[in-house]
Amino acid sequence: MNNQPINIQEKLTKFHTFWSPKVVAEMNNYQLKVAKFSGEFVWHKHDDTDEVFLVVKGELTIRMREEDVVLKNGDLFVVPQGVEHCPYAKEECHVILIEPKGVINTGEVKSSLTAENDVWI
């Protein structure tokens, strides 16, 4: 067990790729990931789990078929399981994601934005 705090801002300086979440901690069977977003992601869903987005820098729009949700610094939103969504950031945005271990960022959609899973930073 590591008894040192995890500095999210420091972790975000360790990579520059967009749409490629990096694991910073685990709790039970959940992973906390940091990610940088810019531009539009792909429409996708997660049939077996909710997905938590917490914005730590910038602004993120979670596009859904029925409505859009805009998140700013400090805002958190839970996308319910099975809901198709497409994250979008007009400018670079930093996010913490909370989801079960093993969740693929693009769900069942195969895309050039599908990130390698379980990458720690």
C-alpha positions, 0 to 999 in steps of 0.5 A, a space after each residue: 500500500 502506498 500512503 502518498 497522496 495522488 496529485 491529479 495536476 501532476 499526473 496530467 503533466 505526464 502525458 499529452 494524448 487526447 482521449 487516452 485515459 490513464 489509471 491513477 488509482 483503484 478502489 474495489 473493482 473501480 478505477 479512477 482515470 485522468 484524461 485530456 479531451 479535445 474535439 469530438 469523441 465517438 458516439 458510444 455506450 456502456 451497456 453494463 455500467 454507468 460512467 462518471 465524468 468530473 471536470 478538473 479543467 476546462 469545459 466538457 459537453 456530454 452529448 446525448 440523443 435527447 439533450 446535451 449536458 455542459 460541465 465546467 470546472 468542478 462539475 460532475 455528471 453520471 452517464 447512466 448505463 446504456 445511454 448513448 453519448 458523445 463527449 465533446 470539448 471545444 478546447 482542451 479539457 481535463 477530466 477524472 473518469 470513474 468506472 469499473 476496471 476493464 471498461 473500454 473507453 469507446 464501449 462496443 464501438 471500434 475506433 481509432 480513438 479506442 484507447 489501450 486499457 488499464 494503463 497506469 501513470 
